[in-house]
Amino acid sequence: MAKTEFTFFNPTKLVFCPDYLEALRCHVGTRDYGIVTYPDAFFSAAVDQIQGILGKAVFVATDITPNPDFSYFNALDEERRRDLAKAKALVALGGGSVIDTAKVFAAGLEDLPDIRDLLGFASQSQVLHSKDIIAIPTTAGTGSEVTSWATVWDSESGRKFSLSHPDLYPKVAILDPSLTYKLPPRITLASGLDALSHALESVWNINANPISSNYAVRASRIIIETLPSLMNNPENAQLRQMMLRAAVFSGLAFSNTKTALAHNISYPVSLNHNLEHGIACAFTLPLVMRRAIGSDTVCDETLREIFGNDLHNGADQLEEFLCDLTISTDPDDYGIPATTFKTYLDDALKGERGRNFIAA
């Protein structure tokens, strides 16, 4: 039976446009602002362009790397913390790691010397008084531009943490498809599979509702139809646009449900086996789907909108889809022995995201 009572909330303003710089001019205005981005040449040039339009930024972080770590935030010196405190808005130009890092900066990092203190404060405080985040994703997949949490890693202890607070939804997400046109194939693939994982994980989820499921179905169908074609035609602008839309749809879906089992399995896989997040999530999707089938009638009905009436055949189709993209669904192919993978699976079922799984 479909839910008769549910809520759906997402306060992020979405701006689809062909010129992110012009959109930035409108949404930053004359405020003191900061920039958070990657160190690559493309992003260095973008920083110069942004400052040419908006004036000099009071805080610039161009040293962001994948999987933001405790050590990076704790090493932020006093001068940079003072500069960060001056910024009223943060422009986050990049993928999920950049946008997640901007959320940590926005949450008040300058006032707390250890990120552990910030994580504790955010979990207990009703209001963060955070800086406005203007997210400009350059990949089509993470959904961080429309969610209220950030993944932070403690590589020293081998653990993953989540900074989560309603005040951390980006104020604006500027979605310029042209920023994704030159993405390398592996990043295109991993980010696209991350978006598919978000969509499906929001379907087989105890927090699913009719609105989140509608977004998830639309996202899944676009990705399954579009991603293989895009991998064969990486400079096709229309396919890039479709993937960016699908990524936003999936982001809106899981912004209200959070993720589930496949994501919880992915964290030790990424940390211990050096596998990109999107691929670490996606290779278990057929396995998780087979466990979900038959657990909940509404979930099954939603999955049929994506895969057709025969859901077991649909799981086989999903596995074939991944294999056609050169993604194996066998843990052993990633150097994960069967006993280790069982431990990952058992531990994932016990975790918060695992408990969101409809068949947990």
Summary of the structure (lengths in Angstrom):
residues: 360
radius of gyration: 19.7
end to end distance: 19.0
largest distance: 59.9
contacts: 1274
relative contact order: 0.11
helix: 58%
strand: 12%
